[in-house]
């Protein structure tokens, strides 16, 4: 880790003077989405918001392990982009493993040792890895895809796009941070060339969800998260559970959104959404809105109402605090970087963006 951080800092010094001038301003925010894509809520809606926004140029969707295996996430991303006729946006298959050897197989034992939170979600660790993305597509949608993912690796895509558009690309990381961590380790010279990174993840002054201490995106690969957060990017913006769990997704919300959908493609997807049986079983149950907040922020930064800039870090010690996130109001450990931590957003503005999206689908 120390050797990697030294390489990053050296690259920062070099690139500050050597970066090529930014290309002409198109008036759109250039975005790479790194996501463990699922159907519609939550990552899928975030992707569709970015893909359809006139304010955003979505350069590509870099699929990563987390909620899903990369094969499943790739199938989901392609299916949804087909639905909005944005098959021009490349889908790229990214990192499909975690840093800690044997971690996925050990997750159930780990939860017994370290404790469980209110969310029983195991992500990719909860089902077998598909043989291929096409198998995942056919099984989920009972049809054949009309496009294929790019042959370029997602990590190489991130590196290439950042170098081609210095100081212009925003990375939106709403799954595990493995694609980003791999990119900055492979090419540390891109760190000062990235405009900013927007993350969903962590729980700072809030309880965890998958364990009492940890939030899912960080918990699934804490080492990847620490590599990302300790990279000296120009700007890091984090939407943790402290903000996300203040916006509830209820049966009323589900029913209202379902009524807005017109396309059979998405009506079927929403009817089979993972929340549907939960609401049927218990109409009083609710969940939350997570990754959507990152997309809403990129489209409209004014959604942030309360935030604080603090040094942040991730606990990578294999213990009950594995994957917990820390923010320091005192003197932080060496190597930590500052981030804007969001604590509250304008809920009305967020839901308007979501409603407007569903009205087009």
Buried (B, 14 or more C-beta within 10 A) or exposed (E): EEEBBEBBBEBBEEBEEEBEEEEEEEEEBBBBBBBBBBBBBBBBBBBBBBBBBEEBBBBBBBBBBBBBBBBBBBBBBBBBBBBBEBBEBBBBBBBBBBBBEEBBEEBEEBBEEBBBBEBEEBBBBEEEBBEEBBEBBBEBBEEEBEEEBBEBBBBBBBBBBBBBBBBBBBBBBBBBBBBBBBBBBEBBBBBBBBBBBBBBBBBBEBBBBBBBBBBBBBBBBBBBBBBBBBBBBEBBBBBBBBBBBBBEBBBEBBEEBBEBBEEEBBEBBBEEBEBBEBBEEEEEEBBBBBBBBBBBBBBBEEBBEEBBEBBBBBBBEBEBBBBBBBBEEEEBEEBBBBBBBBBBBBBEBBBBBBEEBBEEB
